[in-house]
Amino acid sequence: MVTNAVTVEGSGRNISEDDCILNCLPEMKSVYSEHFKPFQDKLSLVLQHSRSHFRALAGRESFAGFLNVPLISDALGKTIEVMFEAPKPCVLQLHNDEASANINWLDVVKERNYEAEYKGNGIYHFHMRDRGVIVQLSAFQHNMVLSGLPRKLIQPWSYEKDVQAELNTLALTAEMTSQMNQLASEIIKANNTVLEEILRRDRILRRNPQPSRRSADSPFPLESAEEPANFMQVQIEVDPPDGVAIETQRTDAQASASKRGAGTRNCK
């Protein structure tokens, strides 16, 4: 990703709410809080959203299930309980009582690396390290896990309807992710144009640093203020439930750069 490097005072670093430029200049803190931080927070949420999708897709579980799409395989929890002849596994209390209370047979069956330790008298201990608990199983329950049958029953890939739900979810996610990428690209283009204008204005103001040498008129070319970069409406067709289309703006960077170049040459 290529962005314009703008070397103006106060730029080129991350600004937080306890930054000196904000604390020393109260009016800048207000500008930051009202005009930048809300949008920065929203973009951070979008980034977290995308990263969570990547982590889910990098795993082996259903992406449709991750997005809470109802699956046939999810409805088989009761069947699993019957197979193990117990409504819930026996969990030994460790450090996290809340985690112990929430463990069910689906959690045990879905564990990728099932390795139980034999403790004698037909008892096995399975340490679920991610959950911080130890599950105690009978020999029958241990052998049931090893058989792989419970895991096969809850695998969405065993059911055509769940497979189709996965395909539909992947198609929708690909479409929406592509549209977010397009919107992000337009944001970058618009921001690069803003950075160019910041650099141009910064240079003009620093050219005559002494107030006595400055003209009473605006030092900026008239066309810069009255003829901003040409924005073209781009219609992105989306089919959300409410049927609302999403609009973004695209900047004609070349036309804008050409106008700014002409304006800069006319500056004195």
Backbone bond lengths (Angstrom), bond angles and torsions (degrees), N, CA, C in turn:
res aa  C-N    CA-C-N  psi(-1)  N-CA   C-N-CA  omega(-1)  CA-C   N-CA-C  phi
1 M - - - 1.456 - - 1.520 108.66 -
2 V 1.319 117.37 126.34 1.448 121.99 -176.95 1.510 109.17 -106.86
3 T 1.327 116.46 129.86 1.454 121.68 176.49 1.508 108.97 -129.53
4 N 1.327 116.20 158.80 1.449 120.75 179.10 1.519 110.14 -78.24
5 A 1.339 115.96 136.73 1.454 120.77 177.08 1.520 108.76 -90.33
6 V 1.310 116.11 118.51 1.461 121.02 -178.84 1.518 108.54 -113.73
7 T 1.325 116.69 116.39 1.454 120.91 -178.05 1.517 109.65 -102.04
8 V 1.307 116.09 81.68 1.456 121.85 173.97 1.517 107.37 -121.05
9 E 1.310 116.27 158.59 1.454 120.90 -175.94 1.525 110.59 -60.44
10 G 1.335 115.45 129.66 1.461 120.05 178.31 1.510 113.69 91.47
11 S 1.342 117.90 -0.93 1.465 119.19 -178.39 1.515 109.72 -105.98
12 G 1.331 115.33 174.53 1.448 120.78 175.86 1.517 114.31 83.05
13 R 1.325 118.47 16.81 1.458 121.33 178.17 1.520 109.28 -151.31
14 N 1.319 115.26 163.10 1.458 119.64 178.74 1.526 109.96 -78.75
15 I 1.308 116.36 134.51 1.458 121.66 -179.96 1.519 108.92 -108.07
16 S 1.327 115.98 128.50 1.458 121.36 176.62 1.519 108.39 -117.53
17 E 1.336 115.43 173.81 1.460 119.44 -174.32 1.524 112.71 -67.23
18 D 1.339 118.07 -20.07 1.462 120.00 178.86 1.521 111.61 -98.68
19 D 1.334 117.44 14.85 1.452 121.67 -179.37 1.523 110.51 -68.63
20 C 1.341 115.98 147.97 1.466 121.22 -176.91 1.520 111.96 -61.13
21 I 1.333 116.58 -41.07 1.464 118.87 -177.16 1.523 111.08 -61.96
22 L 1.331 116.68 -27.00 1.461 120.25 178.59 1.523 111.64 -84.19
23 N 1.345 116.04 -39.57 1.460 119.33 -179.01 1.523 112.35 -74.76
24 C 1.335 116.15 -34.33 1.463 119.71 -178.91 1.524 111.68 -78.95
25 L 1.302 116.66 -26.70 1.464 121.04 -179.25 1.526 108.32 -122.13
26 P 1.329 117.45 91.57 1.473 120.59 -176.04 1.518 113.51 -55.24
27 E 1.339 117.11 -35.22 1.460 118.49 -179.20 1.522 111.36 -65.67
28 M 1.344 117.53 -29.23 1.461 120.64 177.52 1.532 110.62 -72.02
29 K 1.329 116.45 -33.50 1.466 119.51 178.00 1.515 110.31 -64.37
30 S 1.325 116.26 -37.94 1.463 120.30 177.92 1.522 110.74 -66.67
31 V 1.328 116.35 -42.17 1.469 120.43 178.42 1.523 110.11 -61.90
32 Y 1.320 116.04 -44.98 1.463 120.94 -179.52 1.529 111.13 -61.35
33 S 1.338 116.03 -47.03 1.465 120.64 -176.03 1.519 112.78 -66.96
34 E 1.339 116.40 -36.00 1.463 120.18 -174.38 1.526 113.53 -89.46
35 H 1.329 117.02 -33.41 1.464 119.02 -168.81 1.530 114.54 -113.95
36 F 1.331 118.36 -11.76 1.456 118.69 -176.40 1.528 113.49 -126.23
37 K 1.328 117.38 -48.38 1.463 119.75 -174.34 1.529 113.64 -58.45
38 P 1.345 120.05 -42.96 1.472 118.67 179.85 1.523 113.07 -57.81
39 F 1.332 116.52 -40.52 1.463 119.80 -179.23 1.523 110.82 -74.93
40 Q 1.330 116.55 -35.00 1.456 120.37 176.41 1.525 110.43 -62.29
41 D 1.326 116.43 -41.67 1.467 120.53 178.99 1.529 111.40 -64.27
42 K 1.330 116.27 -40.11 1.468 119.53 179.73 1.523 111.28 -65.21
43 L 1.331 116.59 -40.70 1.461 119.79 178.70 1.524 110.71 -66.75
44 S 1.328 117.37 -34.87 1.463 120.58 176.85 1.526 110.82 -64.04
45 L 1.329 116.55 -37.88 1.464 120.35 177.11 1.522 111.23 -65.24
46 V 1.335 116.52 -38.99 1.466 120.34 177.57 1.521 109.87 -62.29
47 L 1.337 117.02 -41.81 1.460 120.76 179.07 1.525 110.75 -63.58
48 Q 1.318 117.81 -44.31 1.463 121.05 177.33 1.528 110.95 -61.14
49 H 1.320 115.38 -39.43 1.465 121.59 178.79 1.526 110.26 -60.10
50 S 1.320 117.45 -46.84 1.463 121.53 -179.06 1.523 110.98 -66.13
51 R 1.317 116.82 -40.45 1.464 119.94 179.94 1.525 111.39 -65.62
52 S 1.325 117.47 -36.74 1.462 120.04 178.11 1.525 110.50 -65.56
53 H 1.332 116.85 -36.81 1.462 120.46 176.25 1.524 110.70 -64.08
54 F 1.330 116.65 -42.02 1.465 119.61 179.97 1.525 110.92 -62.27
55 R 1.329 116.27 -45.18 1.468 119.18 -179.69 1.528 111.18 -61.76
56 A 1.328 116.47 -39.84 1.466 119.78 179.71 1.526 110.96 -66.61
57 L 1.328 116.61 -41.63 1.462 120.56 -179.22 1.526 111.84 -71.46
58 A 1.329 116.90 -27.28 1.462 120.23 179.52 1.525 111.57 -73.92
59 G 1.331 116.95 -17.00 1.455 120.61 178.15 1.518 111.87 -84.23
60 R 1.311 115.98 -168.13 1.464 121.14 -176.65 1.519 112.57 -110.06
61 E 1.334 116.53 -3.82 1.454 119.43 -177.73 1.525 111.18 -84.86
62 S 1.324 115.46 170.89 1.461 121.25 -178.02 1.527 110.96 -68.38
63 F 1.343 116.24 128.97 1.466 120.62 175.91 1.522 109.59 -72.27
64 A 1.331 116.31 -33.24 1.464 120.10 175.94 1.526 109.99 -62.24
65 G 1.320 116.68 -42.65 1.459 120.33 177.13 1.519 111.58 -63.64
66 F 1.326 117.06 -37.01 1.467 121.39 177.33 1.523 110.90 -60.68
67 L 1.334 116.68 -34.18 1.460 121.54 179.21 1.531 111.73 -92.76
68 N 1.334 115.92 16.81 1.473 122.43 173.82 1.525 113.74 65.15
69 V 1.326 116.97 31.12 1.461 120.24 172.24 1.534 107.88 -77.89
70 P 1.331 119.37 128.78 1.470 120.67 -179.92 1.531 111.15 -60.75
71 L 1.330 116.16 130.11 1.461 121.85 -178.95 1.526 110.02 -125.16
72 I 1.330 114.16 148.95 1.464 118.88 176.91 1.526 110.30 -61.76
73 S 1.314 116.11 -40.19 1.461 120.56 -177.19 1.523 112.05 -62.35
74 D 1.333 117.12 -28.69 1.465 119.87 179.52 1.527 112.14 -71.23
75 A 1.327 116.16 -22.35 1.470 120.03 -176.46 1.523 112.52 -84.17
76 L 1.336 116.72 2.58 1.458 119.92 -175.35 1.524 112.92 -96.98
77 G 1.332 116.69 13.62 1.458 119.49 179.81 1.516 112.69 -59.28
78 K 1.324 117.05 -41.01 1.466 120.82 179.55 1.520 111.19 -64.01
79 T 1.334 115.62 -36.87 1.464 119.37 178.31 1.517 110.57 -63.57
80 I 1.327 116.34 -39.13 1.459 120.94 178.87 1.528 110.49 -63.23
81 E 1.325 116.47 -40.07 1.466 120.33 179.49 1.528 110.89 -60.92
82 V 1.331 116.01 -40.45 1.468 120.27 179.51 1.522 110.42 -65.48
83 M 1.319 116.59 -39.17 1.463 120.88 -178.87 1.519 111.53 -62.59
84 F 1.331 116.67 -35.56 1.467 120.14 -178.27 1.527 112.49 -90.80
85 E 1.347 116.11 -0.25 1.462 121.93 177.38 1.528 112.46 57.02
86 A 1.328 115.42 33.26 1.471 120.70 177.32 1.521 107.89 -161.88
87 P 1.332 118.18 137.99 1.464 119.97 -178.81 1.521 113.49 -65.32
88 K 1.344 116.90 -32.31 1.460 121.01 -179.99 1.525 108.98 -144.30
89 P 1.323 117.40 153.02 1.468 119.44 176.60 1.523 110.98 -70.66
90 C 1.321 115.62 156.13 1.460 121.14 176.56 1.525 108.42 -82.14
91 V 1.322 116.03 114.03 1.466 121.23 -176.38 1.519 109.34 -107.83
92 L 1.332 115.74 125.78 1.460 120.53 176.44 1.517 109.20 -79.59
93 Q 1.320 116.58 133.40 1.458 121.07 -177.35 1.526 110.20 -69.62
94 L 1.328 114.29 127.31 1.460 119.60 175.83 1.523 108.82 -120.23
95 H 1.326 115.91 -123.29 1.464 120.06 -175.43 1.521 112.39 -87.19
96 N 1.323 117.27 -26.57 1.465 119.92 -172.12 1.524 110.30 -118.46
97 D 1.321 116.76 97.36 1.465 120.44 -179.20 1.518 111.66 -64.70
98 E 1.342 116.31 -35.57 1.467 120.29 -179.54 1.523 110.62 -64.87
99 A 1.342 116.63 -41.76 1.464 120.19 178.41 1.520 110.52 -64.26
100 S 1.323 117.00 -38.46 1.461 120.51 -179.99 1.516 111.17 -62.49
101 A 1.320 116.70 -39.31 1.460 121.12 -177.25 1.516 112.24 -69.82
102 N 1.326 117.81 -22.76 1.461 121.16 -174.69 1.524 114.02 -98.04
103 I 1.325 118.38 1.81 1.462 121.03 -179.40 1.529 109.76 -78.23
104 N 1.349 116.47 131.54 1.464 121.13 174.71 1.521 108.88 -129.74
105 W 1.342 115.83 178.27 1.462 119.32 -176.56 1.527 112.44 -65.66
106 L 1.316 117.07 -30.49 1.464 119.16 177.40 1.521 110.93 -61.78
107 D 1.340 116.46 -37.96 1.465 120.06 178.09 1.521 110.91 -62.46
108 V 1.319 116.34 -41.37 1.463 120.55 -179.29 1.524 110.54 -67.44
109 V 1.328 115.83 -45.82 1.463 120.52 -176.40 1.528 111.73 -66.27
110 K 1.334 116.87 -33.98 1.463 120.54 -176.86 1.526 113.80 -79.00
111 E 1.331 117.33 -8.55 1.459 119.79 178.87 1.531 109.99 -61.43
112 R 1.324 115.69 129.09 1.471 119.81 -176.40 1.530 112.03 -70.41
113 N 1.317 115.87 -40.69 1.465 119.87 -176.44 1.532 109.48 -113.48
114 Y 1.308 114.36 86.66 1.465 119.19 179.65 1.523 109.03 -88.79
115 E 1.318 116.22 112.47 1.459 122.43 176.70 1.526 107.92 -138.27
116 A 1.313 115.36 104.23 1.462 120.30 -177.95 1.527 110.39 -99.40
117 E 1.306 115.75 145.40 1.464 122.07 -179.47 1.532 109.51 -101.27
118 Y 1.322 115.45 128.81 1.467 120.01 -179.35 1.525 109.80 -76.86
119 K 1.331 116.11 128.80 1.457 121.37 -177.20 1.531 113.03 -109.40
120 G 1.328 116.52 1.98 1.455 120.03 -178.75 1.521 112.16 94.11
121 N 1.322 115.95 161.03 1.475 122.43 179.12 1.527 111.91 57.80
122 G 1.341 117.19 32.87 1.458 120.91 177.35 1.521 113.92 71.83
123 I 1.318 118.13 21.98 1.465 122.48 -178.19 1.531 110.01 -113.43
124 Y 1.330 115.26 135.72 1.469 121.93 176.66 1.530 109.19 -122.84
125 H 1.327 115.01 145.88 1.461 121.49 175.52 1.532 109.56 -116.36
126 F 1.316 114.79 126.78 1.470 121.04 177.50 1.526 108.31 -114.91
127 H 1.327 116.09 116.38 1.467 121.58 -177.82 1.534 109.60 -88.01
128 M 1.332 116.01 109.31 1.468 121.31 175.70 1.530 107.38 -89.73
129 R 1.320 115.78 89.41 1.465 120.91 -171.38 1.524 112.69 -64.30
130 D 1.331 117.38 -37.26 1.466 119.48 -179.68 1.521 112.01 -64.55
131 R 1.330 115.83 -28.15 1.467 120.12 -178.82 1.529 112.11 -98.94
132 G 1.322 116.28 -10.98 1.459 119.61 178.27 1.513 114.39 71.99
133 V 1.346 117.66 31.10 1.463 120.54 -178.96 1.525 109.56 -136.27
134 I 1.336 115.04 162.88 1.463 122.18 173.33 1.522 108.22 -116.89
135 V 1.324 115.86 128.07 1.463 121.49 178.80 1.526 108.56 -99.70
136 Q 1.315 115.76 129.80 1.462 121.09 177.79 1.521 109.23 -98.35
137 L 1.339 116.76 126.74 1.456 122.05 -177.39 1.523 110.52 -123.88
138 S 1.324 114.67 148.83 1.461 119.87 171.76 1.525 108.03 -78.89
139 A 1.317 115.80 169.40 1.463 119.60 178.85 1.526 110.19 -61.11
140 F 1.337 116.70 -38.51 1.465 120.47 178.87 1.529 110.56 -63.03
141 Q 1.334 117.02 -46.56 1.465 120.77 -179.25 1.530 111.22 -65.68
142 H 1.319 116.49 -39.44 1.468 120.95 178.00 1.524 110.57 -61.16
143 N 1.322 116.87 -46.26 1.463 120.39 -179.98 1.527 111.70 -67.16
144 M 1.337 117.03 -31.20 1.458 120.42 177.46 1.530 110.38 -64.89
145 V 1.324 116.68 -41.59 1.470 119.69 177.32 1.523 109.96 -63.57
146 L 1.330 116.89 -45.13 1.461 120.94 -178.43 1.525 112.36 -63.56
147 S 1.326 117.33 -27.46 1.471 120.32 -178.37 1.530 111.96 -65.18
148 G 1.326 116.82 -25.63 1.465 120.77 179.81 1.509 114.21 81.88
149 L 1.337 117.79 -7.08 1.465 120.75 -178.10 1.535 112.30 -63.59
150 P 1.338 119.36 -46.50 1.474 117.99 179.05 1.530 112.54 -59.80
151 R 1.318 116.02 -40.35 1.467 119.09 -179.70 1.522 111.20 -65.75
152 K 1.321 116.41 -36.91 1.463 119.18 178.70 1.521 110.85 -64.90
153 L 1.327 117.15 -36.91 1.462 120.58 -178.96 1.526 112.35 -65.34
154 I 1.325 116.69 -33.55 1.466 119.18 -176.65 1.521 112.93 -94.69
155 Q 1.333 116.61 0.97 1.460 118.89 177.97 1.524 109.75 -76.92
156 P 1.321 119.04 122.41 1.466 120.62 179.35 1.518 112.60 -62.65
157 W 1.341 116.71 -23.39 1.470 119.26 -178.57 1.527 111.60 -71.07
158 S 1.330 116.94 -7.84 1.464 120.29 178.21 1.523 112.06 -85.59
159 Y 1.337 117.89 -6.03 1.464 121.81 -175.06 1.526 110.06 -127.47
160 E 1.323 115.65 126.57 1.462 120.93 -176.40 1.526 111.66 -59.49
161 K 1.330 116.91 -39.32 1.464 119.41 -179.38 1.525 111.18 -64.09
162 D 1.327 116.99 -39.04 1.464 120.52 178.54 1.525 111.22 -69.02
163 V 1.326 116.09 -36.87 1.473 119.84 176.99 1.520 109.95 -63.45
164 Q 1.345 116.74 -42.44 1.463 120.14 179.15 1.528 110.72 -65.82
165 A 1.329 116.49 -37.40 1.470 119.91 176.63 1.523 110.52 -63.02
166 E 1.329 116.26 -37.83 1.473 120.35 177.42 1.522 110.87 -64.89
167 L 1.335 116.71 -44.08 1.465 120.61 179.73 1.526 111.12 -63.22
168 N 1.326 116.53 -42.83 1.468 120.05 179.02 1.529 111.27 -64.27
169 T 1.327 115.59 -39.84 1.469 119.86 179.18 1.517 110.86 -65.73
170 L 1.325 116.93 -41.44 1.467 120.66 178.66 1.523 111.07 -63.69
171 A 1.341 116.65 -40.65 1.468 120.36 -179.62 1.526 110.86 -64.41
172 L 1.334 116.37 -45.70 1.465 119.87 179.67 1.523 110.97 -64.20
173 T 1.335 116.29 -43.06 1.463 119.94 -178.92 1.518 111.20 -64.77
174 A 1.333 117.10 -39.42 1.466 120.20 178.22 1.522 110.84 -63.26
175 E 1.338 116.91 -42.70 1.466 121.12 -179.85 1.522 110.97 -64.19
176 M 1.328 116.72 -47.86 1.458 120.01 -177.46 1.524 111.70 -69.39
177 T 1.336 117.44 -35.47 1.465 120.18 177.66 1.518 110.78 -66.42
178 S 1.331 117.07 -39.16 1.466 120.58 177.03 1.520 110.91 -63.33
179 Q 1.319 116.96 -40.16 1.461 120.10 179.21 1.525 111.25 -68.46
180 M 1.337 116.93 -36.30 1.462 119.18 175.49 1.522 110.58 -65.52
181 N 1.342 116.86 -37.61 1.462 120.28 176.77 1.522 111.10 -62.96
182 Q 1.331 116.69 -40.41 1.461 120.30 178.67 1.524 110.45 -63.96
183 L 1.328 115.76 -43.54 1.458 119.68 178.65 1.524 110.67 -64.17
184 A 1.341 116.67 -41.30 1.466 120.35 178.32 1.520 110.87 -62.86
185 S 1.339 116.55 -37.71 1.463 120.36 177.58 1.517 111.39 -63.14
186 E 1.333 117.06 -41.30 1.463 120.52 178.55 1.528 111.03 -67.02
187 I 1.336 116.36 -35.73 1.464 119.79 176.77 1.521 110.21 -62.98
188 I 1.335 116.63 -43.06 1.464 120.57 179.81 1.521 110.77 -63.56
189 K 1.333 116.49 -42.55 1.466 119.64 178.82 1.525 110.98 -61.25
190 A 1.327 116.14 -46.55 1.463 119.83 -179.59 1.524 110.86 -64.22
191 N 1.336 117.08 -41.50 1.459 120.33 -179.98 1.522 111.92 -66.62
192 N 1.325 117.37 -36.31 1.463 120.05 176.71 1.518 110.94 -63.63
193 T 1.332 116.75 -37.59 1.467 120.16 176.07 1.524 110.37 -64.74
194 V 1.336 116.56 -40.99 1.465 120.49 177.17 1.525 110.62 -61.92
195 L 1.337 117.16 -42.39 1.462 120.76 179.29 1.521 111.62 -63.45
196 E 1.323 116.88 -37.64 1.462 120.29 176.48 1.527 110.63 -62.32
197 E 1.327 116.25 -42.07 1.465 120.41 179.29 1.528 111.04 -66.98
198 I 1.335 116.45 -37.66 1.464 120.23 177.42 1.521 110.32 -61.78
199 L 1.322 116.57 -46.17 1.462 121.23 179.96 1.519 111.00 -62.64
200 R 1.314 117.40 -43.32 1.465 121.28 -179.48 1.525 110.42 -63.26
201 R 1.326 115.94 -45.43 1.464 119.19 -178.58 1.524 110.95 -67.78
202 D 1.325 116.86 -39.54 1.461 120.78 178.60 1.529 110.82 -59.93
203 R 1.328 117.48 -43.02 1.466 121.22 -179.53 1.522 111.48 -65.47
204 I 1.327 115.84 -40.23 1.468 119.19 -179.54 1.524 110.46 -63.98
205 L 1.329 117.29 -44.47 1.459 120.60 -178.10 1.522 112.02 -68.13
206 R 1.327 117.48 -34.58 1.459 120.48 -179.20 1.524 112.36 -80.83
207 R 1.322 116.71 -12.61 1.461 119.81 179.84 1.525 110.59 -65.55
208 N 1.326 117.91 -36.92 1.460 123.12 178.09 1.527 108.23 -123.71
209 P 1.333 116.87 78.33 1.462 119.54 -173.78 1.517 114.31 -68.77
210 Q 1.357 118.33 -24.69 1.456 120.76 -177.91 1.522 110.46 -81.79
211 P 1.333 118.32 127.15 1.473 120.34 179.81 1.513 113.09 -55.65
212 S 1.352 117.86 -34.93 1.466 120.90 -177.78 1.517 112.52 -66.78
213 R 1.343 116.71 -21.15 1.461 120.61 -178.04 1.520 112.17 -94.13
214 R 1.308 116.31 -2.53 1.455 119.29 -177.56 1.520 110.45 -89.73
215 S 1.302 114.92 145.59 1.457 120.23 176.57 1.520 109.35 -77.51
216 A 1.326 115.62 153.38 1.465 119.70 177.17 1.514 111.28 -69.92
217 D 1.332 116.19 -22.96 1.458 120.36 178.42 1.522 110.25 -78.12
218 S 1.326 115.49 164.54 1.462 120.36 176.90 1.521 109.89 -63.07
219 P 1.335 117.56 132.83 1.467 120.22 179.92 1.516 113.20 -77.53
220 F 1.323 116.37 -4.76 1.453 119.57 -175.32 1.519 110.56 -96.55
221 P 1.322 117.43 142.19 1.465 120.90 178.25 1.520 110.43 -56.64
222 L 1.325 115.48 140.37 1.458 120.62 -177.36 1.515 111.36 -59.93
223 E 1.321 116.46 -37.59 1.461 119.64 -176.47 1.524 111.76 -66.90
224 S 1.350 116.39 -24.29 1.459 118.93 178.62 1.516 111.12 -66.93
225 A 1.362 115.48 -37.43 1.460 119.01 -178.06 1.514 112.17 -82.60
226 E 1.337 116.22 -34.67 1.459 119.54 -173.62 1.525 113.02 -95.61
227 E 1.313 116.84 -19.67 1.458 120.16 -178.08 1.522 109.44 -126.40
228 P 1.323 117.60 76.74 1.463 120.37 178.26 1.517 110.29 -67.95
229 A 1.314 114.83 169.80 1.464 119.89 179.08 1.514 109.99 -54.27
230 N 1.305 115.71 141.72 1.456 121.41 -175.86 1.519 110.62 -71.79
231 F 1.329 115.66 119.15 1.460 120.67 177.94 1.523 109.08 -98.87
232 M 1.301 116.39 131.42 1.460 122.36 179.09 1.514 108.66 -110.85
233 Q 1.327 115.73 131.64 1.457 120.20 177.76 1.526 109.75 -71.76
234 V 1.320 115.61 129.12 1.458 121.10 178.04 1.512 107.86 -117.27
235 Q 1.300 116.74 120.09 1.462 121.15 -179.75 1.515 108.86 -92.30
236 I 1.330 116.73 118.76 1.456 121.81 176.44 1.512 107.43 -103.49
237 E 1.288 116.73 115.83 1.455 119.62 -176.84 1.519 110.00 -79.84
238 V 1.309 114.73 121.20 1.457 121.62 178.93 1.514 108.04 -126.70
239 D 1.269 117.22 148.85 1.457 120.43 179.61 1.519 110.50 -119.05
240 P 1.363 117.92 62.62 1.463 119.04 173.92 1.511 110.31 -73.26
241 P 1.331 117.93 171.53 1.468 120.15 -177.56 1.512 114.20 -56.71
242 D 1.358 117.77 -33.59 1.456 118.79 -177.78 1.515 113.18 -88.92
243 G 1.330 116.73 0.14 1.457 120.46 175.10 1.505 114.60 71.41
244 V 1.329 117.79 20.00 1.453 120.61 -177.69 1.514 109.42 -89.02
245 A 1.327 116.18 131.06 1.457 120.61 178.28 1.516 109.59 -84.88
246 I 1.327 116.56 154.92 1.458 122.11 -179.36 1.515 108.61 -106.14
247 E 1.336 116.75 131.69 1.450 121.26 178.11 1.517 109.93 -114.09
248 T 1.331 115.83 141.10 1.451 120.60 171.78 1.510 107.40 -129.89
249 Q 1.324 116.90 175.45 1.445 121.50 177.29 1.511 109.18 -118.32
250 R 1.337 114.97 143.25 1.454 119.69 178.83 1.511 108.73 -121.35
251 T 1.314 116.88 137.60 1.454 121.99 -177.70 1.514 110.73 -98.00
252 D 1.350 115.98 132.08 1.452 120.58 173.75 1.521 106.94 -81.58
253 A 1.351 117.50 89.90 1.454 121.77 -171.36 1.522 112.51 -65.68
254 Q 1.337 116.98 -37.70 1.458 118.84 -177.19 1.516 111.48 -66.39
255 A 1.334 117.24 -42.77 1.458 119.86 179.34 1.512 110.08 -64.87
256 S 1.338 116.17 -39.72 1.452 119.88 -179.44 1.521 110.60 -64.94
257 A 1.361 116.00 -44.43 1.458 119.80 -178.79 1.517 111.04 -62.99
258 S 1.342 116.83 -38.36 1.461 120.71 179.85 1.515 111.03 -63.50
259 K 1.345 116.88 -44.01 1.464 120.65 179.79 1.518 110.74 -65.77
260 R 1.341 116.89 -39.78 1.447 118.49 -179.26 1.506 110.94 -67.11
261 G 1.339 116.78 -36.53 1.456 120.10 178.86 1.509 111.35 -62.70
262 A 1.333 116.99 -42.57 1.462 121.15 179.25 1.512 110.30 -65.80
263 G 1.352 116.67 -39.18 1.456 119.86 -179.38 1.514 111.46 -67.10
264 T 1.335 116.43 -37.88 1.459 119.72 -178.70 1.516 111.51 -66.97
265 R 1.336 117.16 -36.78 1.469 119.93 -179.95 1.513 110.99 -67.10
266 N 1.334 118.97 -25.58 1.460 121.70 -179.19 1.517 112.42 -85.79
267 C 1.359 117.04 -6.34 1.459 119.27 -178.95 1.517 110.71 -74.78
268 K 1.268 115.78 145.26 1.471 120.87 176.20 1.522 109.02 -119.16
